[in-house]
Amino acid sequence: MTTNTQADVSEQVLTSATVLLSYGPSGRSALRNTAMSGENRSDRLPANVKPVNYNIELKPDLKKLAFDGRTILESIDVLVLNSLDLDIKSAEYISDEGKEHKVSSIAASKEEERITIKFDTVLTPGTGKLVISYSGEMNGKLKGFYWVKYKGQNGEDKFGGVTHFEPTDARRAFPCWDEPALKASFDLTLIVPKGYTALSNTNVVLDLDCPGDPMLHMITFATTPKMPTYLVAFVLGEYDYVEGTSDDGVLVRIYTPKGKSEQGNYALEVATRALPYYKSYFGIAYPLPKMDLIAVPDLAAAAMENWGLVTHRESALLVDEQNTSAERKQNIALVVTHEIAHQWFGNLVTMEWWTHLWLNEGFASFIEFLCVDYLFPKYHIWTQFVTDCYAQAMELDALQNSHPIEVPVRHPSEIDEIFDDISYHKGASVIRMLHNYIGDDKFREGMNLYLTKHKYGNTTTEDLWHCLGEVCHVPVEAIMNTWVKQKGYPVISVTSKQDGANRVLMFTQEKFNADGKVSKDGSLWMVPISITTSKAPNTIVKQFLLDSASSVLILDGVSSSEWVKINVGTVGCYRTLYSSEMLSQLIPAVENKTLPPLDRLGLQSDLFALVSKLCFYMHMYAIAFVTVHNVHALWLVHCPLNIKLSKLHIENEQNGVTSLVFRLGHLATLLRSTVIDRLARFKDPDVLAEARRRLDAHIAGKAIIPADIRGAVYQAAASIADRKLYNEFLKMVDPMAANPCPDPGVVPGTAPCVYRGPGATLGPTPAAREVGPQPDLYREATPGLVLVHVTVPIQVPGPGHAPAPTLVPGLMPVPGLTPVSPGSRVNYRLAHRHHHRQTTPTRISGDLSLGRKRKHCITGSVGFTPRASYTHHI
């Protein structure tokens, strides 16, 4: 597409709008006053306006946009609403009686992201029409209404449009009341070139040729349900699709890039089966007649739950049966079921304010596993929940700089900071713990009450607790407040003694700190404790609520020879510190596998976390049991935690891993990849040689490396590559990925730019370490190195705007790098790897002084394209 065409796509002008609004008699509603009690509300919109309906008309160049209707219940002469990067041209208000109210002034505040419209006369209570004209540009920031570039059928560059409005970016596309509690319905018309697909939240109800221009057609969509602005979505472009109908009658379509429709079949299967599952589980039907899921060229998140039009990255939706690994397929199933769960929990019922965001994300992050476990029991997905969510949340939440699940949000700029693993993973984990404590039947009953009572409305965290407590007659709110409103979690110390035929257990609790320091804040939790014994290892034989600092419990009929296990299934969000006698009884149950996998996993995780409180030989004993197990989840927990220990046991462990890999046979593909990766870390000569052989054959076209082990093979082979093989290797993979090559000569060419701040290096090999500016700091880390994802969003020049030679602060340029333009905003923020979001919970200063840490690598966006990236390690 030419530069002129790009400019046309990027222009947007509003010519008319009508809005229906309603007003409370004074101040915000009782719900809002309760939710925000004690908080500064100066950064929220005034209480005198609540939108009811927007009527929006858009062209591909966005020449028009209209709002329809408003109700006013008190006399005012000023309207305040959200707007960002829009040039407001004019506005007028026409009442239902036909009286026109002219505007005396329009003031825009970029800092507050608002416009204030003052009229020449007072607007009296009633209904009427607000008409606004404005102009703006589609952006390259992956937020608001932004442009995306893709290849046409003949290889030419083409442009389309995508929206991403969560949390507060609808205001970039049209002036609006951009808060989650200010719900409204939406009517949308898109005027697009013929041949383009135009999608929105609802079905098309009218498709007409555009008068005066035979190359355009006008597409009108059905009125949406009442919903917040951040769930509005529309997409323009060229797409194929596959479709099916769920058992409950919902039309499901998976939209893919042209020529890739067959890659949507797996997601179609997941979606068509998930919809009736959720209908049955919640007891409420999906309220829309269709569900579209679309793979767009660029998206800031892995996926976004827009009501009826879920947007995905291609990697989070499409499955190429020849090249997609089993792990990726599982993740896609989790992404799809997560976003569909939001159609009820988040869309039908929405949090009142961003303080309660965790309720949306934590719940969906739990319920997705329930759904996938039902759809694909062969995945054994709950073991992966423990490694992907539970264990990671426990590790993060033990740090001093953790935060409570529920964090008060006083300004929209704080919202990004709470999209983190605490919101998602700990939130999901405590809901799983509650679900287990009250039982699935009562949980479902409570969810139905909650969704029925508040459908199309807004809620706070307390509303959910009240509904669940009402059906199960348990003090849910009191219990959950100890988990949601304070950071951290307890370690439960347990000792036992025999009293005749009974076992007496003594429990105490205190806050667990990763640094081993004793907590002095006196934190206590109401802890659901579950217990099992060797007589019935898969059954909870006793459950009680530990609501004080200590307690005593008697297990009738449990002899001194039986082992006792606390936290059955690794469901409770606490560590368990056993006495030496109790732990000695459990170790044989690990070795002979009479202890179920999830309990072995939880015991292993607790042993590593509490190693400073245990005898070292007990830890070594724990390491030994990994070599006799082939459970993938045990390996996922074992590998990263083991890295944190000294090198003393590596040789011993390598021997155990090597013996395991040669007798894998038909072990799960996930385990195979993990073990190969682990042996490559140990520089096992047989594994490295085999990886090199397979990569050579792959490059020569003689044999394709199976998708399930391809990443592990690439990493292993690259770690012993010379320059020639490395150059071939880079042709197949992202040249800006982490560099594991040992040759110092190839390190600087790996990434387009390198951060030269404290703790930065380029890779986990000795050669790469020496390139980094802080080798001493690096060597203080462990050989495997816990890494952190960091994204660096940058304001990228739009099509047709040439960047000027200005360097990004803190980054060293590499020849060939296109610098960013003057005034580009570099914003360092901590990101987390997650199925559904890759947003950024903690802002990072220019020296990369990190807050909450995550694994993997540091990546960022820079310069010439929104998807450009660099990589370094700390």
Phi, psi and omega in degrees: 000143185282168178298321180297319179296320178300318181296321179297318181296328188276351185270139176221132181224130175267132177250329180205156180206148172226139185223137172257127185227159173227157184233144166279153184298330176196130179068189180279172181294165178300324179301312182293318180300323178292315185295325186256016182304129179082357181257154178284116184259013185294339182267003176261158183295153177303157188274001190273359182225134171224117182290147177247323180209139171246137172242113190241130174239125184232143171253162174306326172268007176054054180285334184225148171208133184229142172250143185236112169096149176193146174239133181238125185249008173209154183285129179217164173230009181223136172243134177238125179216171184273141175199138180216131179060031175240138178263104183283123183269312183198164176205149173209157181236132179236119181284167179296338177280358178091003180282129179266134177246114181279152180272132177268332177198151173230119181244130180249138176237108179293324181295317180271352180057048183220160165236146177242118181255117180251131183260160182281345177224163181286136175275116182275160180305140181152198179239159181184192186235129174255127180242124181234137171244137181201170176224160179189183180233141167296143187247172176251026185265359184062032176213155187070218174259109188236159179272148174231147180250139177213169181268133175283179184298333181260014178085004181279154176286132176228162184233144174226188181228143179221148174249146169213107190254347180280133003269324188222050183241006170298329180297344176280343182256327178201146176299135186197172174265092197264060176228145188297331181282344182268069183285154177203167170267161185226134170245128187231135171235130178244132175252112190228160176296144175298140185099344177271142170275134175236123183234151174211193186295330186239177181289155172288131177249345181206133179223106186235152171296144182280123180303129176088354180213098183293349180273356181241154169225153186254120184246122180249135183254154179296154177298135181281164166295170175294125185203163179282162182297329186290349179262355176293141181209146169208146184226136176238136177163196180244118186219151165259171176206159166241153184220159175200172179238130179288164181298337178263016168088015180267128176284124181243130176232139174250113181267133184230164171302155180307133177086001182238023186299326181295339179283356177266359187293321180294313178298325178297317177300314181297312185293316182293334178272331182289321183302309178293332177297312181293324176301316179290319185292315182276341184074020180222132181287150171301128192278353181253155181280348182219158175223114177254137170236128188230135175268110183259158184298323182219136178208135182292327178256165174295326177197161180220132192276031179316135188296115177083350178216086182275124178265141182226152159293152178303320183291346181255012181219322189267142179236117170264111188300337180274338189231359180262127182283165177297323179296318179297319179299317177299317180296322178296319176300319179292319178298311183298314181290329175298309184291326177290325175301324179297337181300333172265304188264090184134320181261304176296316173238127188239147177298146183290325180207165188294346172305328185260020179304323183304330181296318175298306191280320179297318180294312181297326180290337173275312188292334178300324180288323174302315183292312181295324177298323177288318184285321186226073182300336180294342180287342185048053194291338181290332174294325179283334172300317183297322180279319186279329184245298188301304185297321181290321177296319180296321180294314181292320187285351177274355181278154181296330183264023173289182180210161177298159176301312180264116183243124178300132178247119182254342182219141180304333180294343180274350189297316181302330185290344181255004172276071185226187184292339175290314178301313185279299193280313177291322176304313178297322184291320180287329175292321175299318179298316178295316178304316180292324184288317183268346179094149185297320183298312179292325178297314179296319179298318178294323178294320178297318178298315181298311183290323180291317183292328188242014185300140185065011181243197182233151184219168170247172178303320183297330179298320178293315180299321180297317182292318179292319179295327181296324184270335184252354177055042177236144180288069186301315183298316180296318180296308189287334177299329179289339180261332187267326190259359173229147181279163176083189181201167185267160163254128181261113176271132183226132173234164182219159172213156181265134176233086184066237180272001184247154175255130178255124180249134177247125183246141168223154178229146171209162180293136178269132176238133182298331182277359177083355181287147178283130180285140181247007184270358176069022182296138175227151179235154169268104194254116171288112181258127176242147187224140172226165180226174182293340178290327182217072190295342180259011185235139173281113182270341179205141177218135178208167181256114176276101185246020178218180183290336180208159180198158178236138182225139178252127174259110182289137172072021178256115185282170181290340181275349182274143172276153179236129181242130178263151178067068184295129179074008182052058181256322182289141183272065179207160172268151176241123178252106182274154169293160181301322181295316180294321180292322179297328177286332183280329186301315177300327178292334174288314183295320181267005173065021173285339172279125185300157185305314181295327177286324174297318180298313180296320178296317179300314180299317180294321179299316179294317182294329185254019187301330180291341181261358183246159173295141184298326181295331177292324177294315179299324176298321179294321178298320183299327186287345179295327185291345180258006183242145178241029180271121185303318183297323177299322179290321181297323177284321185296314188298303183294325180289324181296329180301331186286348179271174181288173180284357191301325186259004188297316182298317179298317182291322180300321179299319180293319180294318181299316179297329180287317186294330182278355174237030180293314183062241183256037176298161180307140181299329178296319179293321182300313180297319181296317182291319177301314180299319182294317180293326177296323177298326180276002181060038177298123187295323181293317180292318179296320179295318179293322178297317179296318180298317181292322179293319177301315180294324179295314180296322181283353180079017182271330182203133179271132176289127178306141184301328185291336179241006187299315181298317179295321179293316177304311183297316182294314182293320181294333182290345177237018186282147167268179184299319183299311180292323181298320178297320177295320181298318182294338177292337184263337186236173180298116181292354180254018178280170179300141186261110178263004186290138182281347184279114182300336183292337182262352183299310184296338181273002186287321186237154180290338175203156187232126175290132184245042181259185183302132174081006186269133170218180185255353183181172185270009178260157180302320181297318180291325180300321183292340178284330184292152184282347184232063182298328180295315178297320179298317184290343174288339176282175183269165184303323181281335173063112172284122186251168185227131173281131173226126175259149179234083179295137182227142175289106185268135179303138178289174180304135177090354180255115183282132177287149178258160187282072175244131185273153175284130180302134176085359181244140176264129182285155173242142180310134180098348179287129174276115184292165178279162184280161177301140178084359178297139185262114177266126186229100181282126179216147180281133179243165177229149177278125181208155181299326197245332181228143167231054180266190196230103187283335185230125176290144184239136180287171184299337179269012179055048172279103193277149174263245181294129187259150176229170181272180175086230190226167179267123178230164179198162177260141182205138160079247201279348182205149180298342183256001176297151182209161169229165182224137167209169183242155169234000000 
